[in-house]
Amino acid sequence: MPIWVLVIVALFCFVAASDLPYSYYLLLRWVACGTAIAAAFQSYLGNRIGMIWLMGIVALIFNPVSPFHFDKDIWRILDIAAGICFLIVGLIGRDKSSHS
């Protein structure tokens, strides 16, 4: 997965920490969950077990089919944490591919 995809999704997550229309958060659930699943699969192919778990947890939290309902303050923390997770996975993935 290109690093720019993970950076864009991370930015989506960081922006979500502000007050936006509910439709933005619905879109974010689909985008973050889908990207996390794809990143987890790519991590599986690269045998990066920690990244599989990290992206699996992000996918679970942002699951749009059976969503979790948290307070806005908790979602702000989760949005920022998910953005950081996407950046970490992008940086580790880049480091691993540049050494191959």
Backbone bond lengths (Angstrom), bond angles and torsions (degrees), N, CA, C in turn:
res aa  C-N    CA-C-N  psi(-1)  N-CA   C-N-CA  omega(-1)  CA-C   N-CA-C  phi
1 M - - - 1.455 - - 1.534 107.31 -
2 P 1.304 117.45 131.07 1.472 119.53 179.01 1.534 111.30 -64.09
3 I 1.305 114.43 143.62 1.471 119.64 -178.43 1.526 111.10 -62.01
4 W 1.331 117.83 -30.68 1.464 119.64 -177.56 1.534 111.28 -63.79
5 V 1.333 117.41 -30.22 1.470 120.29 177.53 1.531 109.28 -65.52
6 L 1.321 116.04 -45.64 1.461 120.10 179.93 1.529 111.67 -65.72
7 V 1.330 116.69 -35.87 1.471 120.54 178.34 1.529 110.08 -67.13
8 I 1.322 117.39 -42.54 1.470 120.62 179.24 1.527 110.76 -64.09
9 V 1.326 117.15 -42.78 1.471 119.81 178.70 1.535 109.88 -66.15
10 A 1.323 116.81 -38.12 1.470 119.83 175.93 1.527 110.06 -60.43
11 L 1.326 117.05 -42.92 1.466 120.43 177.74 1.527 111.23 -62.71
12 F 1.344 117.36 -40.29 1.464 121.28 174.91 1.524 109.79 -55.98
13 C 1.330 116.13 -43.46 1.470 120.64 -179.52 1.521 111.43 -66.66
14 F 1.322 117.38 -43.36 1.470 120.41 -179.71 1.528 111.20 -64.15
15 V 1.329 116.93 -40.98 1.465 121.01 178.75 1.531 110.74 -64.36
16 A 1.331 116.04 -31.47 1.470 120.39 -178.52 1.522 112.79 -65.70
17 A 1.318 118.00 -14.18 1.469 120.83 178.52 1.524 111.89 -70.77
18 S 1.332 117.53 -11.51 1.466 120.48 176.47 1.531 109.09 -93.87
19 D 1.314 116.85 177.78 1.467 121.37 178.89 1.518 110.05 -85.05
20 L 1.317 116.23 115.14 1.464 122.41 -178.29 1.520 109.43 -132.92
21 P 1.326 116.76 167.79 1.474 118.92 177.44 1.528 111.47 -63.02
22 Y 1.303 116.26 152.52 1.459 122.10 -177.81 1.526 111.83 -57.74
23 S 1.328 117.34 -32.95 1.464 120.79 -179.30 1.531 111.66 -61.73
24 Y 1.334 117.97 -31.05 1.458 121.07 176.98 1.530 109.77 -62.98
25 Y 1.312 116.45 -42.60 1.454 120.60 -178.37 1.525 111.59 -70.28
26 L 1.324 117.24 -32.78 1.464 120.19 174.01 1.522 110.46 -64.12
27 L 1.320 116.35 -45.87 1.465 120.61 177.52 1.526 110.24 -62.16
28 L 1.321 116.80 -42.42 1.464 121.30 179.78 1.526 110.71 -59.38
29 R 1.318 117.72 -41.05 1.473 120.28 178.77 1.528 110.82 -57.10
30 W 1.330 116.46 -47.35 1.466 120.36 -178.88 1.527 111.49 -66.05
31 V 1.315 116.13 -45.67 1.470 120.65 -177.60 1.530 110.56 -66.59
32 A 1.325 117.53 -48.70 1.467 120.91 -177.72 1.525 111.06 -66.04
33 C 1.310 117.91 -42.87 1.458 121.21 -179.49 1.532 110.12 -64.94
34 G 1.313 117.05 -48.06 1.466 120.59 -179.56 1.521 112.31 -62.01
35 T 1.319 116.12 -43.48 1.464 120.19 179.16 1.518 110.86 -66.88
36 A 1.323 117.58 -38.94 1.461 120.92 178.69 1.531 111.16 -64.89
37 I 1.320 116.50 -39.93 1.470 119.83 177.45 1.527 110.27 -64.18
38 A 1.334 116.64 -45.03 1.469 120.36 178.64 1.529 111.20 -62.97
39 A 1.327 116.92 -41.12 1.466 120.85 179.23 1.529 110.66 -68.16
40 A 1.325 117.46 -36.51 1.469 120.65 177.30 1.526 110.15 -64.84
41 F 1.321 116.73 -41.79 1.464 120.61 178.49 1.524 110.76 -64.55
42 Q 1.314 116.23 -43.23 1.465 120.11 178.03 1.536 109.94 -64.15
43 S 1.316 117.12 -38.76 1.460 120.64 176.68 1.518 111.13 -64.72
44 Y 1.322 116.23 -36.41 1.465 120.85 175.78 1.525 110.38 -61.24
45 L 1.323 116.32 -45.43 1.465 120.24 178.64 1.525 111.81 -63.25
46 G 1.326 116.71 -31.90 1.456 121.74 178.31 1.517 113.62 -89.12
47 N 1.353 116.74 4.51 1.459 123.11 179.39 1.532 112.54 56.41
48 R 1.352 116.21 41.16 1.468 122.01 176.88 1.530 108.10 -105.78
49 I 1.320 114.94 86.16 1.464 122.47 -171.99 1.525 112.35 -59.84
50 G 1.327 117.62 -43.52 1.461 120.66 -179.98 1.519 112.50 -60.71
51 M 1.322 116.85 -38.96 1.463 120.81 179.76 1.532 111.21 -70.78
52 I 1.335 116.42 -31.68 1.470 119.51 175.92 1.521 109.25 -61.55
53 W 1.318 116.85 -48.01 1.467 121.39 179.37 1.517 111.80 -62.92
54 L 1.326 116.16 -44.67 1.464 120.57 -178.89 1.522 110.99 -59.69
55 M 1.329 116.69 -49.38 1.465 119.97 -178.99 1.527 111.37 -71.89
56 G 1.323 117.56 -29.56 1.462 120.39 175.86 1.521 111.67 -64.35
57 I 1.324 116.07 -40.75 1.465 120.41 177.88 1.526 110.62 -66.55
58 V 1.338 116.88 -42.33 1.470 120.34 177.47 1.527 109.83 -61.14
59 A 1.339 116.98 -44.65 1.474 120.42 178.95 1.522 110.92 -61.50
60 L 1.309 117.28 -40.16 1.465 121.25 179.60 1.527 111.22 -64.18
61 I 1.326 116.97 -45.75 1.466 120.95 -178.39 1.527 111.65 -65.47
62 F 1.335 117.25 -38.98 1.460 120.93 -177.17 1.528 112.78 -93.80
63 N 1.316 117.58 11.43 1.457 122.90 -179.16 1.538 111.03 -53.03
64 P 1.336 117.93 117.62 1.467 119.55 -178.35 1.531 113.76 -82.30
65 V 1.322 117.89 -15.11 1.461 121.01 -176.51 1.527 111.15 -80.27
66 S 1.309 116.10 -43.49 1.465 121.67 178.35 1.532 107.67 -129.53
67 P 1.335 116.22 77.07 1.471 120.01 -169.19 1.527 113.85 -73.36
68 F 1.333 113.05 150.74 1.457 120.92 170.06 1.526 107.86 -84.31
69 H 1.318 116.22 149.29 1.457 121.28 178.70 1.528 108.53 -120.17
70 F 1.330 115.55 107.04 1.458 122.45 179.42 1.526 109.19 -116.82
71 D 1.326 116.78 164.31 1.462 121.41 172.22 1.523 109.52 -64.10
72 K 1.313 115.59 157.96 1.464 121.32 179.53 1.533 111.95 -57.10
73 D 1.329 117.15 -40.23 1.467 120.05 -179.97 1.526 111.76 -64.08
74 I 1.321 117.30 -38.68 1.468 120.90 177.38 1.526 109.91 -67.25
75 W 1.341 117.02 -41.11 1.461 120.23 178.69 1.523 111.12 -62.49
76 R 1.321 117.18 -37.13 1.471 119.35 177.85 1.525 110.57 -59.82
77 I 1.308 116.70 -44.22 1.466 121.13 178.57 1.532 109.98 -64.48
78 L 1.334 116.63 -44.82 1.465 120.79 179.84 1.524 111.97 -64.47
79 D 1.346 117.13 -39.08 1.471 120.51 178.26 1.520 110.94 -62.23
80 I 1.315 116.64 -45.97 1.468 120.48 -179.97 1.531 110.13 -66.67
81 A 1.321 116.99 -42.55 1.464 120.60 179.08 1.532 110.88 -62.57
82 A 1.332 116.98 -40.99 1.466 120.14 178.72 1.526 110.56 -65.26
83 G 1.332 116.97 -40.63 1.461 119.83 177.11 1.515 111.37 -59.80
84 I 1.322 116.04 -42.64 1.465 120.44 177.84 1.529 110.17 -64.10
85 C 1.318 117.40 -40.44 1.471 121.12 178.06 1.522 111.52 -60.69
86 F 1.331 116.88 -44.18 1.468 119.59 178.51 1.529 110.99 -62.29
87 L 1.317 117.19 -39.78 1.465 120.06 178.01 1.525 111.12 -66.09
88 I 1.316 117.57 -41.39 1.465 121.35 178.59 1.525 110.62 -60.89
89 V 1.314 116.09 -47.58 1.467 119.95 -179.74 1.533 110.34 -62.71
90 G 1.322 116.89 -39.34 1.466 120.02 177.68 1.515 112.21 -64.28
91 L 1.310 117.08 -42.77 1.468 120.47 -179.53 1.523 111.87 -69.99
92 I 1.323 117.55 -41.19 1.467 120.35 179.08 1.523 109.95 -68.45
93 G 1.320 116.72 -40.54 1.461 120.08 177.32 1.507 112.31 -62.74
94 R 1.320 116.36 -38.37 1.465 120.65 178.47 1.519 109.94 -67.29
95 D 1.326 117.28 -43.32 1.463 121.16 179.74 1.529 110.96 -62.54
96 K 1.325 116.90 -42.48 1.463 120.78 -179.82 1.529 111.32 -65.10
97 S 1.342 116.78 -41.82 1.466 119.36 -177.38 1.515 111.59 -74.48
98 S 1.326 118.36 -27.52 1.463 120.02 -179.73 1.524 111.82 -76.12
99 H 1.363 117.66 -18.93 1.443 121.07 -180.00 1.523 111.96 -93.39
100 S 1.314 117.65 -6.88 1.462 120.84 -177.96 1.502 112.20 -81.93
